[in-house]
Amino acid sequence: MLAALFEAFGTPVRRGLRRIPGFGAADGVLGAFLVACAGLGVVWILGALAIQNGSYRIRMEVQRSAILQRLNTVLPPSGPLLNSLRRLDPFPRIEGPEAGVAPPRAGIARDPEVQEAAAGVVKVLGSACGLGVAGSGWVAAPGLVVTNAHVVAGERDTTVLLGGREPGRAAQAVFFDPRNDIAILRVPGLEADPLPIAGSTESGTSAAILGFPLNGPFDIRPGRVGTTRRVTSSDAYGRGPVDRSMTALRGLVRPGNSGGPMVDGDGRVVTTVFAATTRGPRGGYGVPNTIVKRALQDTGSPVSTGPCAG
């Protein structure tokens, strides 16, 4: 409709301007420029939609786009489309065993111990390959934060925000395991009580998913823990096949939940979220506590976080 209206008003004007020498050439050049700008706009919008809703591999290709990165730098911040490119989570969606448990119990999100566990959850921010990355994490020991390897991969400016609030504190990886998608960050000056880690957890245990989905405010969602199995899957970079252990879970898992804890009714961490399911009831997968405990014992001097996950 807009094009038809502009054409109706523009045609008489153009007829009058044709008498001006050189108008035809100028009209062609400006028209080509306008079409090019429109094309870049369409690419920018489709890229943002692919980041939000595309498959893991499509999102990886979009994040590598030099054109989209440049557009993101030139264009001013203007709503969720650009923000999705400015701060994202290279969030895996993988195929694996279903949790096979009952639907979550909504009341778990209101348990006092679960509410108290929120004090030990952090937002993890950084940039890699020219794009911002946002995820979650949790305090496992004084000055140590657990998150996913894909959240901090390729970063040199990782910051941690306790409770998701400024000011952020600089963080340095002291353990990085892309195979199991786990990373440990040292955060000097971080003052927060560590979350306790549960021992063995029975399948079907009611639990809550804590984190900062979509780079938003703190969020609690009810869930249930499934079984922990050794499966053939992919690593933090989407490469595979690799043989690894993962804990299935049921509940709403979204980009930005990566690295966040799932806690039981006593506020103990039962698994660390790293991916969502691709089929079946809404759910995802977590890094088993046994892997997290070994990682905490292996922390030492700063380590490389490798190339970016996108």
PyMOL commands that set and color helices and strands:
alter all, ss='L'
color gray80, all
select helices_A, chain A and resi 2-17+23-53+56-63+66-74+80-86+106-110+112-120+149-152+213-215+289-297
alter helices_A, ss='H'
color red, helices_A
select strands_A, chain A and resi 87-88+93-94+121-128+131-141+144-147+159-162+169-170+172-177+182-186+206-211+219-233+242-251+261-264+269-277+283-287
alter strands_A, ss='S'
color yellow, strands_A
deselect
rebuild
show_as cartoon
